Amino acid sequence: MSSSLSTALLAGFPPVLDRSTRIVILGSFPGAASLAADQYYAHPRNQFWRLLSAVLDDPLTGLPYEQRLQRVLSHGIGLWDVIALCEREGSLDADIRRAQANDFALLRQQCPKLRRVCFNGKTSGKFAPQFADAGFETLVLPSSSPANAQLSFDEKLAQWKNIIL
C-alpha cells in the first residue's frame, strides 16, 4: 500500500450503557470481524465473551448478541471503545492511524453510578491515567484479542476476575 493513499476513516460502535452502569470495559477499536458483524468482540477466537461469562458466572457465549448485551447491562457493566474513528488495515492495534478518541464526558452524563473503568488491553489502557485523574477506579486487563497469546485463558481470567467491585 502506498503511504500517499489515504484510507477512509473507520467508525466504531456506540456505547452499550445505561443509568445503572457501575463498571465500563473499554476496548481499543473493533477489529475487522467485529466491524463486519457490527458486534463487539465478534472474532470467533477473541476470548472476551468467554472471559466475561466466567467472571459473571453467566453463560453469555450461548446467547444471541442482543441478549448478551442486555445481560451484561443487567450486571451493571457497560461496553465501549476508547477510539471513535481511525484508519486501519486489518485488526491489529499497532496498525491504528489517525485515531480520534470518543467523547468520554458521555460516561458521566449517562452513567451516574459509574465507579470503575476497565481497559481491555494495553492500547486502551493508555487512557487509564485520564480516568484515574477524573476520580474513577481503573484496571488495565490483558487483552482478550487472539493476537494476545502470551497468557493462557486461565491466566487472563485470574486478572479479569478483578473487574467486579
C-alpha positions in Angstrom: 0.0 0.0 0.0 1.3 3.4 -0.9 1.7 5.8 2.1 0.4 8.6 -0.2 -3.0 7.0 -0.4 -5.4 8.0 2.2 -7.5 5.2 3.8 -11.1 6.0 4.7 -11.8 6.6 8.4 -13.5 3.6 10.1 -16.2 4.4 12.7 -16.5 2.4 15.9 -19.7 1.4 17.7 -22.0 3.3 20.0 -21.6 2.6 23.7 -23.6 0.0 25.5 -24.5 1.8 28.7 -27.4 2.7 30.9 -28.0 4.6 34.1 -27.3 1.5 36.2 -23.8 1.0 34.7 -21.2 0.8 37.5 -18.3 -0.6 35.5 -17.4 0.0 31.9 -15.0 -2.1 29.9 -13.2 -0.1 27.2 -11.6 -1.8 24.3 -9.4 0.0 21.7 -11.3 -0.2 18.5 -13.3 -3.0 16.8 -11.4 -5.5 14.7 -12.3 -6.3 11.1 -14.6 -9.3 12.1 -16.4 -7.1 14.6 -16.9 -4.3 12.1 -18.2 -6.8 9.5 -20.6 -8.3 12.0 -21.5 -5.0 13.6 -20.9 -6.5 17.0 -18.4 -6.0 19.9 -15.9 -8.8 20.1 -17.2 -10.8 17.1 -14.0 -12.6 16.1 -14.5 -16.3 17.0 -11.1 -16.5 18.7 -11.5 -13.4 20.8 -11.9 -14.5 24.4 -13.9 -11.5 25.6 -17.3 -13.2 25.9 -15.8 -16.4 27.3 -13.9 -14.4 29.9 -16.9 -12.2 30.9 -19.1 -15.3 31.1 -16.6 -16.8 33.6 -16.3 -13.6 35.6 -20.0 -13.1 35.9 -20.9 -16.8 36.2 -23.4 -16.2 33.4 -23.4 -18.2 30.1 -23.2 -15.3 27.7 -21.5 -17.2 25.0 -24.6 -19.2 24.2 -26.9 -16.2 23.9 -27.7 -14.2 20.7 -25.8 -10.9 20.6 -28.6 -8.6 21.7 -29.3 -10.8 24.7 -25.6 -10.8 25.6 -25.7 -7.0 25.7 -28.8 -6.9 27.8 -27.4 -9.5 30.2 -24.1 -7.5 30.6 -26.1 -4.4 31.3 -28.1 -6.3 33.9 -24.8 -6.9 35.7 -24.1 -3.2 35.8 -21.4 -3.4 33.1 -21.1 -1.3 30.0 -19.0 -1.7 26.9 -17.3 0.9 24.6 -14.0 1.7 23.0 -11.5 4.4 23.5 -11.3 5.2 19.8 -14.3 6.6 17.9 -12.6 6.9 14.4 -9.4 5.8 12.9 -7.6 4.4 9.9 -6.5 0.8 10.0 -5.9 -2.1 7.6 -6.6 -5.4 9.3 -7.3 -5.7 13.0 -4.1 -5.0 14.9 -3.9 -2.1 17.3 -0.4 -1.4 16.1 -1.8 -0.5 12.7 -4.2 2.2 14.0 -3.6 5.6 12.5 -5.2 9.0 12.8 -7.1 7.8 15.9 -9.8 10.1 17.3 -10.9 9.4 20.9 -14.5 9.0 22.0 -16.2 11.8 24.0 -15.8 10.3 27.5 -17.9 13.1 29.0 -20.8 11.0 27.9 -19.9 8.4 30.5 -20.6 10.8 33.4 -23.8 12.0 31.8 -25.3 8.6 31.0 -23.8 6.6 33.9 -24.1 8.4 37.2 -23.2 5.2 39.1 -20.0 4.6 37.2 -17.1 3.9 39.6 -14.7 1.6 37.7 -13.3 1.8 34.2 -11.6 -1.3 32.9 -9.4 -1.4 29.8 -9.2 -4.5 27.6 -5.5 -4.4 26.7 -2.6 -2.0 26.7 -3.8 0.2 23.8 -7.0 1.2 25.6 -5.0 1.1 28.9 -3.1 4.2 27.7 -6.2 6.1 28.7 -6.3 4.9 32.3 -4.4 7.9 33.8 -7.0 10.4 32.5 -9.8 8.3 34.0 -7.9 7.9 37.3 -7.4 11.7 37.3 -11.2 12.1 36.9 -11.8 10.1 40.0 -12.6 6.6 38.6 -11.0 3.3 39.8 -9.1 1.9 36.8 -8.0 -1.6 35.9 -5.9 -2.5 32.8 -6.6 -6.1 31.8 -4.7 -8.4 29.5 -6.3 -8.2 26.0 -8.9 -10.7 25.1 -7.7 -10.5 21.5 -6.4 -13.6 19.7 -3.3 -11.6 19.0 -2.5 -11.7 22.7 -1.3 -15.2 23.0 1.3 -14.6 25.8 -1.2 -15.6 28.5 -3.4 -18.6 28.7 -7.1 -18.3 29.2 -6.8 -19.1 32.9 -4.0 -16.6 33.4 -6.2 -13.9 31.7 -9.2 -14.9 33.8 -7.3 -14.6 37.1 -6.9 -10.9 36.2 -10.3 -10.4 34.6 -12.0 -11.5 37.9 -10.9 -8.2 39.3 -13.4 -6.4 37.2 -16.2 -7.0 39.7 -16.4 -4.4 42.5 
